[in-house]
Amino acid sequence: MPGPVQSIERAAAILRLLAGSSGRLGVGEIAHSLGLARGTAHGILRTLERVGFVEQDKTTGKYQLGAALLHLGTSYLDVNELRSRAINWADALAARSGEAVRIGTLLDGKVLVVHHVFRPDDTLQALDVGSLLPLHATALGKALLAHDANAAACVRGVRLEAFTRRTVTDHRQLARSLSAVRERGWAAEVEELSIGEAAIAAPIRGHGGLVVGAIGVSGAVERICDAQRVPVAKLVGYVRDAARAVSRDLGGSRW
């Protein structure tokens, strides 16, 4: 039988070291900690960086775990498990709110819709499961951006596309908006993705408070918002209650 592959063992050791660190680590620190030659450590880090398992800070040159690896780290939730744990709460939210409900998670810098409950009326609706939505122009995306560092990294320094004249495309304005989302615990968008449509969303947390997705309602502006285009407080409460319920089921007991 073939023996262990040394380079893979070393790469795994580097990932464990970074995972246990309270901050970023430099090449020299990593090499010294693991008893590796600096050149060896640097070569492994560059390879891990290419596949997205580590990221290098351009200012300090130091390394931290990358978004791709952190996404794998929460894969125990799996799209199917997230959906199965949330499905009853999503159905209840649709019934209480009278609006369509979507559950999304981060995938490749977008919001992947993993579950969609139709608005409980007889109107013609299209299933959105599998759709990829922009982070900056959706309530689901803003809930992720405000609470998930990996999501935030996906839009940092990237040109933000305008879908309507109300889409926030200025990074400083977006940052202020996300700060407000963190303070109040929920996100909203009003005609930022589609004219006439609005949405409210809140983050879903798993073990340790890690944000693993978001749940929200969407519909016509006149139903989601009041006359001042502010999201209706009752709907906000429904969404937050649903997010807390799903979070509790996933082990995020504080929420």
C-alpha positions in Angstrom: 0.0 0.0 0.0 1.3 3.5 -0.8 2.4 5.6 2.2 1.2 9.1 3.2 1.9 12.0 0.9 4.1 14.4 2.8 3.1 17.6 1.0 -0.6 16.9 1.8 0.3 16.3 5.4 2.2 19.6 5.5 -0.7 21.5 3.8 -3.1 20.0 6.4 -0.8 21.1 9.2 -0.7 24.7 7.8 -4.5 24.8 7.6 -4.8 23.5 11.2 -2.3 26.2 12.3 -4.2 29.0 10.6 -7.5 27.7 11.9 -6.2 27.8 15.5 -4.7 31.3 15.2 -6.4 34.4 16.5 -5.0 36.4 13.6 -3.1 36.2 10.3 0.3 34.4 10.2 3.3 35.2 8.1 5.4 32.7 6.1 8.2 32.8 8.7 5.8 32.2 11.6 4.2 29.2 9.8 7.6 27.7 8.8 9.0 28.1 12.4 5.9 26.7 14.0 5.9 23.6 11.8 9.7 23.1 11.5 9.6 23.7 7.7 12.0 25.5 5.4 10.7 28.9 4.6 10.7 28.1 0.8 8.7 24.9 1.5 6.1 26.7 3.5 5.8 29.5 1.0 5.3 27.0 -1.9 2.5 25.2 -0.1 0.8 28.5 0.9 0.9 29.7 -2.7 -0.8 26.4 -3.8 -3.4 26.7 -1.1 -4.0 30.3 -2.1 -4.6 29.3 -5.7 -7.4 26.9 -4.8 -9.0 29.4 -2.3 -8.1 27.5 0.9 -6.0 30.4 2.2 -5.9 34.2 1.5 -3.0 36.6 1.7 -3.5 40.1 3.1 -2.0 42.4 0.5 -0.9 44.9 3.1 0.9 42.7 5.6 1.6 39.7 3.4 0.3 37.4 6.1 -2.2 34.5 5.6 -5.5 33.4 6.9 -8.0 30.7 6.0 -9.8 31.3 2.7 -13.5 31.6 1.9 -13.5 28.3 -0.1 -12.2 26.3 2.9 -14.5 28.0 5.3 -17.5 27.2 3.0 -16.4 23.5 3.1 -16.1 23.8 6.9 -19.9 24.4 7.1 -20.7 21.7 4.5 -22.0 19.5 7.3 -25.1 21.6 7.0 -25.3 20.8 3.3 -27.9 22.5 1.1 -30.3 19.6 1.6 -30.0 19.7 5.4 -30.4 23.5 5.6 -33.5 23.2 3.5 -34.9 20.2 5.5 -34.3 21.9 8.8 -36.0 25.1 7.6 -38.8 23.9 5.5 -41.5 23.8 8.2 -40.6 27.3 9.4 -40.5 28.6 5.8 -44.0 27.2 5.2 -45.3 28.8 8.4 -43.7 32.2 7.5 -45.4 32.1 4.1 -48.7 31.4 5.7 -48.3 34.1 8.3 -47.0 36.8 6.0 -49.0 35.9 2.9 -45.8 36.4 0.9 -43.2 34.3 -0.9 -40.4 33.0 1.2 -36.8 32.2 0.1 -33.9 30.7 2.0 -30.4 31.4 0.6 -26.8 30.6 1.3 -23.5 31.9 0.1 -22.1 30.3 -3.1 -19.3 31.7 -5.3 -20.0 35.3 -4.3 -23.8 35.0 -4.9 -26.9 34.0 -2.9 -27.9 30.5 -3.9 -31.7 30.1 -3.3 -32.0 26.6 -1.7 -35.7 26.8 -0.8 -38.6 28.8 -2.1 -42.2 28.7 -0.8 -44.7 30.3 -3.2 -47.0 33.1 -2.1 -50.1 31.4 -0.7 -52.5 32.7 -3.4 -53.6 31.6 -6.9 -51.2 33.9 -8.9 -48.8 32.4 -11.4 -45.3 32.1 -9.8 -41.9 30.8 -11.0 -39.8 28.5 -8.8 -36.5 30.2 -7.8 -34.7 27.2 -6.3 -31.2 27.1 -7.7 -31.2 30.8 -8.7 -28.1 32.9 -7.9 -28.9 36.4 -6.7 -26.6 39.3 -6.1 -25.4 39.9 -2.6 -25.5 43.7 -2.6 -29.0 44.1 -4.2 -31.1 41.6 -2.2 -32.3 41.4 1.4 -31.0 37.9 1.6 -27.6 39.0 0.3 -27.4 42.0 2.7 -28.2 39.7 5.7 -25.2 37.6 4.7 -22.9 40.5 3.9 -23.6 42.1 7.3 -22.9 39.0 9.3 -20.5 36.8 7.2 -16.9 37.9 6.7 -16.6 35.5 3.7 -19.6 37.1 2.0 -18.2 40.6 2.6 -14.9 39.5 1.1 -16.7 38.6 -2.1 -17.8 42.2 -2.8 -14.7 44.0 -1.5 -13.2 46.1 -4.2 -15.6 44.7 -6.8 -17.7 46.9 -9.0 -21.3 46.7 -7.8 -23.8 46.2 -10.7 -26.8 48.5 -10.9 -30.0 46.5 -11.5 -32.3 49.5 -11.0 -31.8 53.2 -10.2 -32.2 52.3 -6.5 -29.4 49.7 -6.4 -26.7 50.7 -4.0 -23.4 50.7 -6.0 -21.2 52.8 -3.8 -19.2 50.8 -1.4 -19.3 53.4 1.4 -23.0 53.7 1.2 -23.3 49.9 1.2 -21.0 49.7 4.3 -23.3 52.2 6.1 -26.3 50.1 5.1 -24.8 46.9 6.4 -23.8 48.5 9.7 -27.5 49.3 10.2 -28.4 45.7 9.3 -26.1 44.5 12.0 -27.6 46.9 14.6 -31.2 46.0 14.0 -30.7 42.3 13.0 -32.6 42.3 9.7 -32.1 43.5 6.1 -34.3 44.9 3.5 -34.3 46.0 -0.1 -36.9 48.1 -1.9 -36.8 48.0 -5.7 -33.0 47.5 -5.7 -33.2 44.3 -7.8 -36.6 44.6 -9.5 -38.9 47.5 -10.0 -42.0 47.1 -7.8 -40.5 44.4 -5.6 -39.3 44.6 -2.0 -38.0 42.1 0.5 -37.0 41.5 4.1 -34.5 39.0 5.4 -32.7 37.9 8.6 -29.6 35.7 9.1 -29.8 32.0 10.0 -27.1 30.9 12.4 -25.7 27.4 13.2 -23.4 26.2 16.0 -21.3 28.9 17.6 -23.4 31.6 16.0 -21.8 31.1 12.5 -24.1 32.5 9.8 -25.0 29.7 7.4 -27.8 31.3 5.4 -30.7 33.8 5.5 -34.5 33.6 5.3 -36.8 36.2 4.0 -40.1 37.3 2.4 -40.5 39.1 -0.9 -43.4 40.7 -2.8 -44.9 43.9 -4.1 -43.6 47.1 -2.5 -47.1 48.1 -1.4 -47.5 44.9 0.6 -44.0 44.7 2.1 -43.7 48.4 2.9 -45.8 51.1 4.4 -46.7 54.5 2.7 -43.1 55.8 3.5 -41.6 52.7 1.8 -40.4 51.4 5.2 -40.8 47.6 5.7 -43.9 46.8 7.8 -43.0 46.0 11.4 -45.2 43.0 11.6 -43.5 41.4 8.6 -40.1 42.1 10.1 -41.2 40.4 13.2 -42.4 37.3 11.3 -39.1 37.1 9.4 -37.0 37.5 12.6 -39.0 34.9 14.4 -38.6 32.4 11.6 -34.8 33.0 11.4 -34.5 32.5 15.2 -36.5 29.3 15.0 -34.4 27.8 12.2 -31.2 28.9 14.0 -32.3 27.1 17.1 -32.9 23.9 15.1 -29.4 24.2 13.7 -27.8 24.6 17.1 -27.5 28.4 17.2 -29.4 28.4 20.6 -28.6 32.1 21.4 -30.8 33.2 18.4 
